[in-house]
Amino acid sequence: MLVPHLDVQSLERGDPELAGAPLVVCEGRDVIDLSPAARKLGLRPGMTIFQARSAAPEAVYRARSPELIRSAEGALVDLGQSFSPRVEQSAGAICVDVSDLGRLFDDEAQIANALFVGARKLGLAVRVGIAADKTTARVAARAGEVVVVPPGREPPFLAPLPVELLEPSPETLETFRRWGVHTIGELEALPAGGVAVRLGAEGALLARVARGQADSPLTPCAEPLVFEEAIDFDWPVENVEPLLFVLRRMLDNLVARLACRALASGDLGITMKLSPRGRDVRTVPVAAPTRDVATLLSLVRLALETSPPANAVEGLVVRTAPARTRSAQLSFFEPAGPSPDKLASTIARLAALVGETRVGAPVMLDRHLPDAFTMQPFNAPRVKLTADSSQLTVAGDARALALHSLRPPVQADARLDRGELRYLAGQGIGGQVLAAAGPFRVRDGWWQLPVTRDYYDVHLSDGAIYRVFHDLHGDSWHIDGCYE
């Protein structure tokens, strides 16, 4: 499977508005690739950009983008990996071992069509060839959009094709023309030994290809640990909205590649090339692996709006480490919990409004002061099925007596008799002390603001149990909370 006019297609994949336009791809001062619409204007590769502009000023001229080409080639590999783990990559092409897909497809034609349609979903127009060996398959892909060569029919298939499809070197191709060899069948008719003597190793290889005998082992490429999409702008972008417009397309491409392998996006890494120099590198946390582009885009929007780049942006690189989607066990008798995608987006919005340190889950600190706590990132409770599969429980959902803290603590009046607490009254709270436990002295914060308190758990005549403390520094009583 190969991508014709990769330079053109990579630009169209990055900017869908270029599809169908007379696009001219330049490198330096030379024209290196053209879209079909540009070829109809009479333009040809090898022209200088000045000649092309003079002949067709209405064409769209773009510089070759190595970043976009690398992203397009990565998408092609992802497509191949969705069919088979044995994928060999070359410039603008891949070879996929589809010999074990007989249980999923009726024949090779269905496999070829599935590859062709899958590439279209990734924004690439490819040519697919299937044959017993990868060299014949590559020639078949150059011959048409979807071509299947039955086993044992390689020589009859190759015979009428032009010898240029074998991609000989310019010197060898000129020699073929002097010999009057214009098709692969005419090359096959020549003695293989004589071709090898005249043209060396290249001639021997081409003779074997013409007979359908140039089989070589597949060299699988390693799976990527990071998925990446990149783009370079023609001019610097200063506002956040244009950046988000481009990022939406990049996230679409990234998610499409992840979907090929049944993976989801973890934390996003964004690198912005700043003008005139410098880089802005940041990480956008994703609470739960997702393939929802809207959720990812909202998280990126919040990150950029909260802290915009310092200068204009000349290029973008978005990468993510793949992750498996989180599975959820639903209950027949309880409503479904919040979606991890929506929960992550909501938490990110709250963090943008009130600050990252004020959003999360409270965690008690290992200190003497009872209400000392900090915030840590919030993780949704995991739902698990009990051993007898009779009910669903939430991990860590232990039923216990809880203290409902009053913040700020309610100031109270206390009456003591011989050092023992007898009566307590505060705002809306009051009664005779029926039972009391304490005092429990707490000393903390001597290095900052010293705290010295005596804590009591008291049962009042109103029927409630309270926690109160006596502030020894200010000689004041306070109701700290109520047990529930």
N, C-alpha and C positions, 0 to 999 in steps of 0.2 A: 504494500500500500504506500503510495507516494502522493505528495502535495505538489501539483504543478504551479509554477509562478508563486513560490513561497513568499518572496518579498512583497508581492502585491497582496496576497491573501492575509499575511500577518498584519498589514496596515488596515485592511478592511475588517479584520476581526477585532482590532482595537478600536476602530471607529466605524460602526455599521453604516454611517451616512455616506461613506465612500463607495459602498457597493453599487456597481453599475456605472460609476463615474469614469471618465477617461483619466485614469490614474497613471502617472509616470513616476517610477521610483529611480532616484538618482543616488550616486555615491561619488562624492567629490564633484567633478564637472561632467561626469559621464552618465548616460542613461543605461541602467542595467536590467530593468524589467518594466513591462507594460501590461495594463489590463486589456481585455479584448476591445473595449470601447476606444482606448487610446491607439490600438493598432489600426482601427478603422480610419483614424485620422491621418494615416500614412507614416506614423512614427515607428522607429525600429531601434532595438537595442544596439548600443555602440555609438549612437549619435551623442554629441555634446549637448549639454542642457541649453546652450545658447541656440544651437540649431533647432532643437525641439521647440523652444519657446517661439522662435521665429515662424516655424511651420504650423504650430498649434498653440496659440496663446491661451485658448479657452480650456486647455487641459489642466488637471490638478497635479501639481508637482510636490512630491514628498521625498524626504531623505530616508535612506534605508535605516531601519531600526533594529539593531541586534537584540535589544531587549524584547521586542515584540516577536521576533523570529524565535528566540529561545522559548518564549511562552507558548507559541504555536507548536513547536516541536515537542514540548513537554505535554501539551494536550493530546498530541498524536500518540505518544507513548502511553498515556493514561487510558486512551481508548483501547489500545492493544492489550494492556494489562487487564482490562475488564473482560476480555475473551480468553486469555491464556497467560500464565506466568512466564512463558518463554517468548520474549520479545527482544529482537535485535534492532538497534537504532542506528541509522546513518543520516547523512545530511538530507533533511526534508523527506525522509522515508522510514518505514519500519517493516520488519519481517516478523510475522506472527505464526507460531506453530498451532495450526487449527486441526491437527490430526485426531484429537481426542474429543471433538465436539459433536460426534455422531449422535449422541443421546439427546442433544438439545436442538439440533437442526436436521431436517430431512436430507439435505444434500448440500454440496459446496456452494451452489448458487444462492441459497438462503443465507449462508454465512457471509458471502461477499456482499449481498444486499444489506445485511445487518451492519456490517462495517461501514458501508457507504452512508447509510442513514445516520449511524452514530456519529460519524465525522461531521455531517451537516448540522447536527445539534450542537456541536462544539464550534461551529462557525467556520468549518473548513470544507472545501470541495476537493475530494480526493479521487484517485484512480486506484481500483482494487484489481489485483490479479491473483488467482489461485492456481497452483500447479504442484507437481510432485516435488520439485526442487525450487529453492528460493531464487535462483538466477533466472529460470524460465518464468517464474511468477513476476519478477521485476520487469522482464521484457513484456509480459502480458499486460501489466499495469500501464506501461507506456503506450501500448497499442490501443487501449480503449478505457472507458470509465469503469465497467465491471466485466471482467473476462475470466472465465473458468476454463482451464485446459485439462481435459480428462487424462488420467494416467495412461501412458503409452502412446499418446497422440501428440507428443511434443514436436517431433520433426515435421509432420504435416501442418501443424499450427504455425510454426516458425517460418516455414519455407517462403510464403508470399510476402512476409514483412520486410520493410527496407532495412538494409544493413546498418543504418544510422541508429536504430533502436538498441543495438549492442553497445553503443557508446564507445567506439574505438577512439584512439588518440587521433588528432588531426593528421599526423603523418601516415598512420595506418589507413585511415579513411581515404586519403589521397592515393595510396597504393591500390586499394580496392577499386577505385574509379579507373585507374590506369589499366587494371586487369579486366575491367568490364563487369565487375561484381557489384550489383545493385541491390540484391535481395539476400536474405539469410539462406534461402535454398540454394542459390548460386554459390555461396561460400561453402555450404555443406558438400556440394558436388566436387569441390577441389580436394586433392589428396591431403589428409591431415598432416602427414609427415612433411610434405613440401611446404605447406603454409607455415609450419613450425620452423623449418630451416630458413625460410625467407624472412619471417617476421618475428622470430624469437619466441619468448615466453608469452607475449601478448597474443601472437598469432595462434599458438597452441591452445590458449584458453578460449579464444573466440571460436576456434574450430570445434571445441568440445561443447560450447554453448549452442552452436548452430545444430548440433546433433542431439541436444537435450541431455547431455551427459555431464555438465559442469556442476555437479552437486557438491556443495560445501557445507560444513556443519554450521548450525545456528549458534551464535554467541549472544546469550541473553544479557541484557543490561540490568544493573541493580535497580531495585525500586527506590524512588526518592524518599528521603526522610522529611523533606519540606516541599510543599507546593508553593509555587511562586508565579506571580503575574507582574509585569513591569511595562512601563511606557515612558517615553521621553517627549516633552512638549516642544512644539515649534517655537513657542515664545513663552516667557514666564507668566504664571497665573498668580494673581495677587489675592483673590477672594476665595472664601470657603465654598460657596455654592458651585462654581465651576469645577473645583476639585471633587466635590461630592458627585457631580454629574459623571465625571470620568471614573471615580471609584465604584459607582454603581455597575458600570459595564465590566470593570475588572473583577468585582465580586461575583457577577454573573458567570464569567468565564471560570473563576476559581471553583465555584460551587458545582458547575457542570463537570469539571474534571474530578472533583471529589466524589460526585455521584457515580461516575464510571466504576469506582472501586468500592462503592457502598460505604464510604467514609463520610465524616462530617468535619467541620472546621472547629479547631480549638482556638486558643488565643491568636489574635491577629498581630503581626508585626508590620508596621508601616514605616518606610524610609522615604523621606522627601528630600530631593536634591534642591538646595536653595541657591538663589542667584544673589550675588555673583559667585559665591563659594560657600561651602559648608553643607552639612546634612542635619536633618531633624529626624531622629530615630526614636520611635515610641512603640509601646505595646498596648494594644486594646484588649483587656481581659474579657473572655467569654465564659460566663458561669457554667453553661452546659453546652456540649458539642451540638452544633446545629448546621443545617443546610438552608436555613431560611435567610434569604438575601435581605429582606426588609429588616430583620433583627440585627444582622451584622452591620447594615448601613446605618441604622439608628445609633448603634454603639460607636461607630466611627464618627458620626456627626457630632455626638455629644463630646467626644474626645477633642475634635478639632475646634468646636465652638467654645469649649471651656478654655483651651490653650491653643490659639491659632499659631501657625508657623511664624517665625520672626521676620522672614523675608519672602519674596516671591518664590514660587516653586517651579522648577524646570523639569522635574521628572518624578515619577512615583514607582515604588516597589512595594507590593503587598504579598506577604508570605504567611503561611500557616502550617503548623504541624498537624497532621491528620489525627483524628480521634474517632472512636466508635460512638455511635449514638447511644444515649442512655435509654435502657428499656424500663418500662413502667408496668407494674402489676396492678390492674384495675380491680375494683370490687363491685359485686352485684348490688350491694346494699348501701354504698356510700358514694357521694358525688365525687367526680374526678377532681384531682388537685390542680393547682395552676400549672400551665405549660412551662417547662424549663426555659424555653426561648423567651416567652413573654415576661417571665420572672426576671431573667437576666436584663432585659431591656428596661423594666421598671426600676430595678435596683440602680442601673446606670443613670437613669434620669434623676432619681433621688440624689445620687452622689453628685451630679452636676449642679443640683439646686442648693444643697446644704453642705457639701464637702464630703470627700471620700472617708474622712476619719469619723464621720457622724452616721454612717450607714453600715449596717452589718448585724452581727449577733453579739450580745453582751456576754463577756466571759469574766468570771470572778478571778481576781488576782490573789496570789498567795501572800496575803498580808493580814495583819491583825484587825484592821478596820473592816467591819462587816460589809459596808457598801462600796468597797474598792473594786472597780471593774475596769475593763478595757473592751474595745470593739475589735472583732475579727471578721473576715469576709464571710458572708452568709452562704451556707450550703443548705439546700432544701433537704428536709428529713427523708430518709430512705424508707420506702414501704417494703416490708418483707412478709413472707407467708410463713405461718407457724408450721411446726412439724406435722401436725395432723391435718393441715390444709383446711381447717375449719373457719379460720378468721384471719383477718389482716391486722397487723399491729405496726405501729410506727416505732422505729428504733429509738431507744432512749425515752419512751413515753411512760415513765414510771409514775404511778399515782402516789403522792406523798403530800404531807402538810406543807403549805407554801406560806411565805411571809409576804403580805401585801405592804410594800414599803410606802410610807407617806413622804412625799418630797415637795417642799421642804418639811422636815419634822415639825409636828404640831407642838407649840410651846404649851406647857402644862403647869398647874399648881399641884404640889404634893404635900401631904401631911404625914409626918412621921411620929411614931411613938416608941421611945427608947431605941431609936435607930432603925426601927422597922417601918416599912411603908404601909400606911393604913388607908389612905384615900388619895385618889388621883382624879383631876378634872382638867379638861382642855376644851377646845372649840368643838362642840357637838359630841364630846366624849366625857364621860364621868361616871364615877361609882366607887363603892367601897371595895377595897382589895380583899378578896376571899382567899387567895393563895398567891404566893410569890416565890420565885426562884432567883437567887442572886445574892449579892452583886457579883458580876463578872467584869473585872477591870481590864480595860484595853488602853494600851499606850502605843502610839504610832505617830510617825511623821516628825520625830524629834529633829531631823535634819532640815525640815522646812517649817511647817506650822504645827507645833506640838498639839497632840490630841490625847487627853486623859479623861476617860469616861468610865462610869460604872453602869453596866447594863443589867436590866431585870426583865424577866418574863412574868407578867402578872395576869391573874384572872379576876376581872372586875364583876361587880354585881349586875352589870348590864348583860352578862352572858358571854362576853367576848374575851379573847386572850390577846394581850398586847405586849409588844416589846418597847420598853422605855429605857431611857438612859439619863444619868445625872452627869452633867458637864462640870467637872471639878474646877476647871479654870474660871468659868463664869458663874459657878454655883447656880445653875439653872436646870430645870427638868424638861424633858422633851419626850413626846410619844413618837417612836421611830417607825412603827408599823403594826399591822394587825394580822394575826394568823388566820388562814382560811383553809 
